[in-house]
Amino acid sequence: QVQLEEFGGGLVQAGGSLRLSCVASGGTFSTYAMAWFRQAPGKEREPVVDIAWLGGIPYYADSVKGRFTISRDNAKNTVYLQMNSLKPEDTAVYYCAARLRPRTGVPQTALYDYWGQGTQVTVSS
C-alpha cells in the first residue's frame, strides 16, 4: 500500500510561483508513474501533469504548458510540481497520484491506484 502526502500549497498572487511536493511511502516509488491533478470548486478533477517512472516526456495539460514543470527524485521518493506565472484560474486543490498501469493519451483518474489528500493552491488577482 502506497501513501502519498502533498506539501507546499498556499496563497500566492497572480504571476507568482509555488512548488508542490509529494512524498510517497509504503511502496517501490521508482516503479510508479506519478501525476498531479487538480479540482476547482464545482468542477471535475482534471489532469495537470504526468511523468512515467523512467522519466521520459511528461504529459502537460495545455493550460499549464510553459508554466508548470514536473520532476521526480526516486532516491527521495518525491515528485515535485514547480508552478510559475500562476493565474487565478490555477486555483484548486492539487492532488498527487500514482499509477502502475500504462497510460495512453490524456491521463484519466480511473487509471491511478493511489491518491494523496490534496493541498490547496489559491491564486489571488
N, C-alpha and C positions, 0 to 999 in steps of 0.2 A: 504494500500500500504506500503510495506516494503522497506526501503532504507538501502543499505549496503555500508560501506566505509572501505577500506583497509588501513592499515598503516604498516610501518616497512620494506618496501623493500629497496634495496640499492645494493652497490657494496661490495663484500667480496672476500677474497682469498680462494682458494680451501682448504678444511679442516676446514674452519671457520664456524660460526654459525650466524643465523638470527632468529628473532622472528617476525612473522607477526601477526597482529591483525585485526579483522573485527568487526566493531561496527554496530549493527542493530538499526534502529529506525522505528517507524510508525506501528509496529505490535506487536503481542504477541510472543516475541522471543522464549520463552521456548517451544512453540508448534512446532517449525520448526526444521527439521533436517538440519544440516549445513555441508558444504563441501568446500574444496579448489580444484580448477582445475588450470591447467597451460597451457600456449600456447607458444611454442617457434617459432621463425621466420620460416615460411614455413611449419609449422606442424599444425595438428589439435589440438584442445583443448582436453586435457586429464585429467581424474580424478586423484587426488593425494591422497585425504583422505576424508572420510565422517563419520559423527557422528550423531546418532539419537538424538532426543530431550530428551530422558531419559538417554542418555549416552550409556551404553552397549558396545559391542565390535565394535570398528570402522573398517571401510574398509581402508586398505592402499594399494596403488599400490606397486607391487613387487619392483620397482626401489627405493622406499623410505623406505621400511620396515627396522626397526632398526635404522634409522637416523632421521626420522621426527615423531613428536608427536602432535596430535590434542587434544585440551581441550576446554571446554566452561565454561563460568561463566554466568549463566542465570540471576543472580542478576545485572550484569553489561551489559547484552545484548551483550556480546562479545565472539567471538570464536578466539582461538589462534592456530598458527601453529609454533611450535618450530622446526627449521631445523638445524641439526648438521651434521658435516662431509660433508659439501657441496662440490659438484663436479661441474666442468664446464658444464656438461650436465644437471644440475638443472637450468641453465639459462633460464629464461622465464618470461612472465607476469603471475602473480599469481592472480587468481580471487576467490573471496568468493561467495558462492551461498547458497540459502535456498530453501528447498522443504517442502511441506506438504504431498505429496503422498508417499506411502510406496515404498521402494526400494528392489529389489531382484537382486542379482548379482552385476556386475560392474556398478558403477554409470554412468548414461547416461545424457548428457547435457539437453536433452529434458524434463527430469524429474524435473528440477529445475525451480522454479517460479520467483526467484529474483536473480539478479546478481549485484556485485559491478563493479566499473570501472577498477579495476585491479591495481596492483603495480608491478613494475619491480624489478626482482631479477637477478643480474649479478654476476656470479662466475668466477673469473679470475684464470688462471692456473699458 
